[in-house]
């Protein structure tokens, strides 16, 4: 496991979410009322980009097939049967966002 610097904290605070790539993995970062989270940027059901969906509280809505995932845990809440959304440990250090990747 390795921690990778992926984004400036201030940039995420402005938008509330940000798509980034680290070590060949597409990630979606979230700032939910000051708490940081990171998930796969791609829905595990049908490869839709979750950045094109909406966020309501702690839920990200997939733009295809009405899927919903709980951002902190990745647990699927609604939609076609598929694996849960992959989540990644996040930390903030020196104004930067770091993600732990395998």
C-alpha positions in Angstrom: 0.0 0.0 0.0 1.2 3.5 -0.8 0.0 7.0 -0.1 -0.2 9.2 -3.2 -0.7 12.9 -3.4 -3.7 13.5 -5.7 -5.1 17.0 -5.3 -5.0 20.4 -3.7 -7.4 20.6 -0.8 -8.6 24.1 -1.8 -9.6 23.0 -5.3 -11.8 20.3 -3.8 -13.4 22.7 -1.3 -14.6 24.9 -4.1 -16.4 22.2 -6.1 -17.3 19.6 -3.4 -16.0 16.8 -5.6 -13.2 16.2 -8.1 -12.2 13.5 -10.5 -8.5 12.6 -10.4 -6.3 9.8 -11.6 -3.6 8.1 -9.6 -1.5 5.1 -10.5 -3.8 4.4 -13.4 -6.9 4.4 -11.2 -9.8 6.9 -11.9 -10.9 8.3 -8.5 -13.7 10.6 -7.4 -12.9 12.8 -4.4 -15.7 14.2 -2.2 -15.8 17.0 0.4 -19.0 16.3 2.4 -19.3 19.1 4.9 -15.6 19.0 5.6 -15.1 15.2 5.6 -13.0 13.8 2.8 -13.8 10.6 0.9 -12.5 8.8 -2.2 -14.2 6.2 -4.3 -13.7 4.7 -7.7 -14.9 7.2 -10.3 -16.6 4.5 -12.3 -19.8 2.7 -11.4 -19.1 -1.0 -11.0 -22.3 -1.9 -12.8 -21.9 -0.5 -16.2 -18.8 1.7 -16.3 -20.7 5.0 -16.0 -18.6 8.0 -14.8 -20.0 8.9 -11.4 -18.8 12.5 -11.8 -21.7 12.9 -14.2 -24.2 11.9 -11.6 -25.5 13.9 -8.7 -24.6 13.9 -5.0 -27.3 14.1 -2.3 -25.9 14.1 1.2 -23.7 11.0 1.5 -25.2 9.4 -1.6 -23.8 9.5 -5.2 -26.3 8.8 -7.9 -25.1 6.9 -11.0 -26.2 8.7 -14.2 -27.2 5.3 -15.7 -29.7 2.8 -14.4 -30.6 4.8 -11.2 -27.9 3.3 -9.1 -27.0 4.8 -5.7 -24.0 4.3 -3.5 -23.2 5.4 0.0 -20.0 7.5 -0.4 -18.4 6.7 3.0 -18.8 2.9 2.7 -19.3 2.3 -1.0 -22.3 0.2 -0.2 -24.9 0.0 -3.0 -28.2 1.3 -1.9 -30.3 1.0 -5.1 -30.0 -0.1 -8.7 -29.1 -3.3 -10.6 -27.2 -5.9 -8.8 -23.5 -5.1 -8.8 -20.5 -5.0 -6.5 -20.3 -2.2 -4.0 -18.3 0.9 -5.0 -14.6 0.7 -4.2 -13.5 3.2 -1.5 -10.1 4.4 -0.5 -8.5 5.8 2.7 -8.0 9.6 2.5 -5.9 12.0 4.5 -5.1 15.7 4.3 -1.6 16.9 4.9 -0.1 20.3 4.2 -3.1 21.4 2.2 -2.9 18.4 -0.1 -5.2 15.3 -0.4 -3.5 11.9 -0.2 -5.1 8.6 -1.1 -3.9 5.1 0.0 -3.7 2.8 -3.0 -2.9 -0.9 -3.2 
